[in-house]
Amino acid sequence: MRAMSNTIRTHRALTTLAALLAGSLALTACGGSDKKSDGDHSTGATETSTLTLPKLDGTTLEVAAVWTGQEQKNFKQVLAEFEKRTGAKVTFVPAQDPIINFLGSKIAGGQPPDIALLPQPGAIKQAVQKGWAKPLDADTITEVQKNYSQGWQDIGKVDGKQYGVYYKAANKSLVWYNAKVFENAGAKEPRTWQDLLTAAQAVYDSGVTPFSVGGADGWTLTDWFENVYLSQAGPEKYDQLAQHKIKWTDPSVKQALTTLAQIWGKKGYVAGNASGALQTEFPASVTQTFTGGDQPKAAMVYEGDFVQVNIGETKAKVGTDAKVFPFPAVGSTAPVVSGGDAAVVFKDSKGAQALAKFLASPDAATIQAKLGGYLSPNKSVPNSAYPNEVQRTIAKSLIASGDDFRFDMSDQAPQAFGGTPGKGEWKDLQDFLQNPTDVAGTQAKLEKDAAAAYGSGS
């Protein structure tokens, strides 16, 4: 499944969005202002809700997602509002990755959740093929059509039917950095890959390790690869590789891996070296970048807008201590990669459909937007709902891209290849982080695993 097929429009949008991010992120991050924007709304969301929901007194619902920590706490506030408005009782069920396996075991035991938040379009397709997922009802679809661009609607569809509501999005083309370290090193925010290597060397020369990599979580490594690949190979090749229409042994993959090795394989550039990075989970990769004063374990950490949740666990303040720049252009254009989590109904009922409708509304997304560390693809969410200028800029950029974005490649792949810890692309890139000189061997492993997964559709 593709977010968008029009390469020319997408290429133009990537350029525009990258330029917007480069300009406004640099300005807002440097300013560090948390001043509310002057009534800048994406579209006409109002303070008074017009959303109609049924009375559901006596109804109990379960919602499953892999979210943990602050993200889970914030989402529970959204569910609490649904309870308040409808009288239903909603329980959050913590799930494990890959969530499709977790759901399989729940369904086998006769206890599917009413709704699950699925982080991959491939997982939605799989849930539909297995007969688990239920289509959204007409009322919910109307809410989706009102609030989402066609691109976001389409990636929630299987065989033309709407199954997913993209409640949460991610801008996965951002690099966060410790402002004090950059200042001490005389490093500047990079626009190109070469600029990034120059900044990294300046940081290294100042006595701080340039990069923190959460290699224990293989998905972070796929995101690194996708940004380099999209910028270097271009949107058309990206779509072809995402659908396995070209092989992972293609020269374009070799080029991207070779480029990644300029950081992953350079001695002293990754905190803890490869072995340490492979034991570092994503949350720790963020917090270790923003603790330790001007001598943290690393100066920069790559990942999406959701990094802010983890920065919030430190004393660093987003916009002053913790700043951000768009993932630098490796080729002619800076990359813009999106991800997201879609609410999918697994037990068709009045209550489940009502909750899906609520999650498709600006009312639900606005609650979580105000809490921080969250980004919605819902164009009816007021930009002013986001708690700081950096987050408002990231949100505005996502909405401005309309249909013109590229969805996370590994999330489009069959779960066995792109979404399973210790297997497929996650494991192959972990092995590459351990040995970045083995480009050909990594390509061969990636192709073998991809061929098996795409061939079986699992």
ChimeraX attribute file (.defattr): number of C-alpha atoms within 10 A of each C-alpha:
attribute: neighborCount
match mode: 1-to-1
recipient: residues
	/A:1	20
	/A:2	18
	/A:3	22
	/A:4	20
	/A:5	17
	/A:6	12
	/A:7	15
	/A:8	12
	/A:9	13
	/A:10	21
	/A:11	21
	/A:12	14
	/A:13	19
	/A:14	23
	/A:15	17
	/A:16	17
	/A:17	24
	/A:18	22
	/A:19	17
	/A:20	18
	/A:21	26
	/A:22	20
	/A:23	13
	/A:24	17
	/A:25	23
	/A:26	18
	/A:27	15
	/A:28	21
	/A:29	23
	/A:30	17
	/A:31	14
	/A:32	18
	/A:33	15
	/A:34	16
	/A:35	10
	/A:36	15
	/A:37	14
	/A:38	8
	/A:39	9
	/A:40	13
	/A:41	17
	/A:42	17
	/A:43	14
	/A:44	10
	/A:45	19
	/A:46	13
	/A:47	8
	/A:48	7
	/A:49	10
	/A:50	10
	/A:51	11
	/A:52	11
	/A:53	15
	/A:54	13
	/A:55	15
	/A:56	16
	/A:57	12
	/A:58	9
	/A:59	15
	/A:60	15
	/A:61	18
	/A:62	17
	/A:63	24
	/A:64	23
	/A:65	23
	/A:66	18
	/A:67	17
	/A:68	12
	/A:69	9
	/A:70	16
	/A:71	18
	/A:72	14
	/A:73	14
	/A:74	20
	/A:75	20
	/A:76	17
	/A:77	15
	/A:78	19
	/A:79	22
	/A:80	15
	/A:81	15
	/A:82	21
	/A:83	20
	/A:84	11
	/A:85	14
	/A:86	19
	/A:87	17
	/A:88	21
	/A:89	18
	/A:90	19
	/A:91	16
	/A:92	19
	/A:93	15
	/A:94	14
	/A:95	19
	/A:96	14
	/A:97	13
	/A:98	18
	/A:99	23
	/A:100	23
	/A:101	15
	/A:102	17
	/A:103	21
	/A:104	16
	/A:105	13
	/A:106	13
	/A:107	14
	/A:108	9
	/A:109	9
	/A:110	9
	/A:111	13
	/A:112	21
	/A:113	22
	/A:114	25
	/A:115	26
	/A:116	27
	/A:117	24
	/A:118	25
	/A:119	25
	/A:120	29
	/A:121	30
	/A:122	25
	/A:123	24
	/A:124	25
	/A:125	24
	/A:126	19
	/A:127	21
	/A:128	19
	/A:129	12
	/A:130	9
	/A:131	10
	/A:132	17
	/A:133	22
	/A:134	21
	/A:135	19
	/A:136	23
	/A:137	18
	/A:138	12
	/A:139	12
	/A:140	22
	/A:141	21
	/A:142	13
	/A:143	19
	/A:144	26
	/A:145	13
	/A:146	14
	/A:147	20
	/A:148	23
	/A:149	18
	/A:150	15
	/A:151	19
	/A:152	27
	/A:153	21
	/A:154	21
	/A:155	26
	/A:156	24
	/A:157	19
	/A:158	20
	/A:159	9
	/A:160	8
	/A:161	14
	/A:162	21
	/A:163	29
	/A:164	32
	/A:165	32
	/A:166	27
	/A:167	22
	/A:168	22
	/A:169	24
	/A:170	24
	/A:171	24
	/A:172	27
	/A:173	25
	/A:174	23
	/A:175	20
	/A:176	25
	/A:177	26
	/A:178	25
	/A:179	26
	/A:180	19
	/A:181	27
	/A:182	23
	/A:183	12
	/A:184	13
	/A:185	19
	/A:186	12
	/A:187	19
	/A:188	15
	/A:189	19
	/A:190	20
	/A:191	18
	/A:192	18
	/A:193	17
	/A:194	13
	/A:195	17
	/A:196	21
	/A:197	16
	/A:198	15
	/A:199	20
	/A:200	25
	/A:201	18
	/A:202	20
	/A:203	25
	/A:204	18
	/A:205	12
	/A:206	17
	/A:207	14
	/A:208	23
	/A:209	26
	/A:210	30
	/A:211	27
	/A:212	29
	/A:213	32
	/A:214	25
	/A:215	26
	/A:216	22
	/A:217	21
	/A:218	26
	/A:219	23
	/A:220	21
	/A:221	24
	/A:222	22
	/A:223	23
	/A:224	20
	/A:225	19
	/A:226	24
	/A:227	26
	/A:228	26
	/A:229	26
	/A:230	25
	/A:231	24
	/A:232	23
	/A:233	19
	/A:234	19
	/A:235	23
	/A:236	16
	/A:237	18
	/A:238	22
	/A:239	23
	/A:240	13
	/A:241	19
	/A:242	23
	/A:243	17
	/A:244	16
	/A:245	11
	/A:246	16
	/A:247	20
	/A:248	22
	/A:249	18
	/A:250	12
	/A:251	13
	/A:252	19
	/A:253	24
	/A:254	17
	/A:255	16
	/A:256	22
	/A:257	25
	/A:258	18
	/A:259	18
	/A:260	20
	/A:261	18
	/A:262	13
	/A:263	19
	/A:264	24
	/A:265	20
	/A:266	12
	/A:267	12
	/A:268	16
	/A:269	24
	/A:270	24
	/A:271	26
	/A:272	18
	/A:273	20
	/A:274	24
	/A:275	15
	/A:276	16
	/A:277	24
	/A:278	19
	/A:279	16
	/A:280	21
	/A:281	16
	/A:282	22
	/A:283	15
	/A:284	16
	/A:285	27
	/A:286	29
	/A:287	23
	/A:288	20
	/A:289	31
	/A:290	33
	/A:291	18
	/A:292	11
	/A:293	14
	/A:294	18
	/A:295	17
	/A:296	21
	/A:297	22
	/A:298	31
	/A:299	30
	/A:300	31
	/A:301	26
	/A:302	26
	/A:303	25
	/A:304	25
	/A:305	24
	/A:306	18
	/A:307	22
	/A:308	20
	/A:309	18
	/A:310	19
	/A:311	24
	/A:312	16
	/A:313	14
	/A:314	14
	/A:315	13
	/A:316	19
	/A:317	14
	/A:318	24
	/A:319	23
	/A:320	17
	/A:321	19
	/A:322	23
	/A:323	26
	/A:324	27
	/A:325	21
	/A:326	30
	/A:327	30
	/A:328	25
	/A:329	24
	/A:330	23
	/A:331	16
	/A:332	12
	/A:333	20
	/A:334	30
	/A:335	31
	/A:336	31
	/A:337	23
	/A:338	21
	/A:339	23
	/A:340	25
	/A:341	21
	/A:342	27
	/A:343	26
	/A:344	31
	/A:345	27
	/A:346	24
	/A:347	20
	/A:348	15
	/A:349	14
	/A:350	13
	/A:351	23
	/A:352	23
	/A:353	26
	/A:354	22
	/A:355	28
	/A:356	28
	/A:357	25
	/A:358	25
	/A:359	25
	/A:360	29
	/A:361	27
	/A:362	24
	/A:363	22
	/A:364	22
	/A:365	25
	/A:366	23
	/A:367	19
	/A:368	23
	/A:369	25
	/A:370	15
	/A:371	18
	/A:372	21
	/A:373	23
	/A:374	24
	/A:375	27
	/A:376	25
	/A:377	25
	/A:378	29
	/A:379	24
	/A:380	22
	/A:381	28
	/A:382	24
	/A:383	27
	/A:384	23
	/A:385	21
	/A:386	28
	/A:387	17
	/A:388	21
	/A:389	25
	/A:390	27
	/A:391	28
	/A:392	24
	/A:393	18
	/A:394	25
	/A:395	28
	/A:396	23
	/A:397	19
	/A:398	25
	/A:399	21
	/A:400	16
	/A:401	18
	/A:402	17
	/A:403	22
	/A:404	27
	/A:405	27
	/A:406	23
	/A:407	29
	/A:408	26
	/A:409	26
	/A:410	23
	/A:411	25
	/A:412	26
	/A:413	26
	/A:414	27
	/A:415	26
	/A:416	23
	/A:417	27
	/A:418	27
	/A:419	27
	/A:420	20
	/A:421	18
	/A:422	13
	/A:423	17
	/A:424	24
	/A:425	27
	/A:426	26
	/A:427	24
	/A:428	23
	/A:429	26
	/A:430	26
	/A:431	19
	/A:432	23
	/A:433	24
	/A:434	19
	/A:435	16
	/A:436	21
	/A:437	15
	/A:438	15
	/A:439	18
	/A:440	16
	/A:441	15
	/A:442	24
	/A:443	22
	/A:444	15
	/A:445	19
	/A:446	21
	/A:447	21
	/A:448	15
	/A:449	20
	/A:450	22
	/A:451	16
	/A:452	15
	/A:453	18
	/A:454	16
	/A:455	11
	/A:456	10
	/A:457	16
	/A:458	15
